[in-house]
Amino acid sequence: MVNPRGPPRARPMDMTSPGPLLPPYGVVVGVLLHLVVYLFAMLYSYAEQLFLKKDDNKINKRDAPAICDLHRCKDGPVRNGHIGQRPPSINPERLKDFVEEDYLNGDVKTWEMKIVSRNEELLGDALSLIPQSSTRTSQSSHNKLIRFEDISAAAFKIQSGVQKTPCMYSRLSKQYGVDIYLKKEFLQYTGSVKERGVLYLLTSLPQDQQRKGVIVASDGNFSMAVAYHASELRIPVFVIMSTSTSPARVKMCREYGAMVISYGTTAKDSQMHARRLAQENGYLYLEEEDSAVYLSGLGTVGLEMYEQVPKLDAVIFPAGGHCGLLAGSAAALKHLNPHISVIGVESESFPVLQQSLKAGHPTEDQACSNHHFYGDVSGLCFGNNSLQLTGKLVDKVVAVREEDILISMLRLLEYERATVDAEGAIGLAALGCWEAA
């Protein structure tokens, strides 16, 4: 039977019927992206915290000596990445670093590599033998005066470890009416000429002592030079500083690669503590002194100046501190040309060298009221070697006022774009005094 109404029509779709259960594709992708970003941020934050915690108070210098942390290595010292069985040999509480440094247990990582061997001994035929104090433990050649051969040997040995700084004609020549050449030792890595003596001192140590390590108590340029070059030679190095040392100095010394320990309120306290640690643990206590090795390294400055500047008439050196630069360089210059005038300059506030030359022996230390300004130029005691070399080879020693040193520092900044300390400007201050006279 045929339906007269025709085939049944399709029922229209009910627009109100429920849609699919899954959200649109774009929404799903957006949610997943947000989830991935959130997880990545969480993981990055967690990794950063672990990294900071791991590197907290650690030395961030390449190839620095590894120090054993007592909180992590209670079974013994670290040796080539493995924990040994020997207990700490000193009391760690006495070595607490009050600048939030790690504890020190008296042992360091042993580096399995060949360290520069000691050259053939050249320090002989001393002009005189001078008994030295038994408290100086760094070298056995305290009582030997240097020869030109010693300085030449030092120049050859340290040539690859220090900068041969330029000795350049200065624009200040027109201001003073003479030809002035400036030896720019502030271009050394630590900004100090003492790198020369320190490097020669360290490379002259026996290999067994280089493996044991060295310790120094100073907050000046000497400790900075020891920290840097000892780390470069893979020699474990410890620096004892008083609690009054500026945080910038402490941070700088750590960045050079040293283990810094704050102890005592004065430099004398730090020195006594360093000597005690050296005796208990086999470290070599280094101090700025007038041994033949140290003076020979500093004397390479005079050797370079003679090569760099033709027809030298006179050379001016700072004479403060231990007087090593003046004595060592005078030995080199006077050997090459006895007619070159060598002049030393010190501050009127503590004319230790002038008084010592007048007395014929090293005088006692003089207190400096402005040590932070003068730094290494302040009245430190120097030895008989420096005094004898100075008395024999230096033509004149003069003293300048503090205001003249300040003016010279400003002139060097204006004309040479060089920021130097009092030791670097004191020579120009003497030249200014002669100009005024």
Beta strands, then each sheet from edge to edge (+ up, - down):
strand 1: 78-79
strand 2: 82-83
strand 3: 167-169
strand 4: 181-183
strand 5: 214-217
strand 6: 237-241
strand 7: 259-262
strand 8: 284-286
strand 9: 314-318
strand 10: 341-347
strand 11: 396-400
sheet 1: 1+ 2-
sheet 2: 3+ 4-
sheet 3: 7+ 6+ 5+ 8+
sheet 4: 9+ 10+ 11+
end
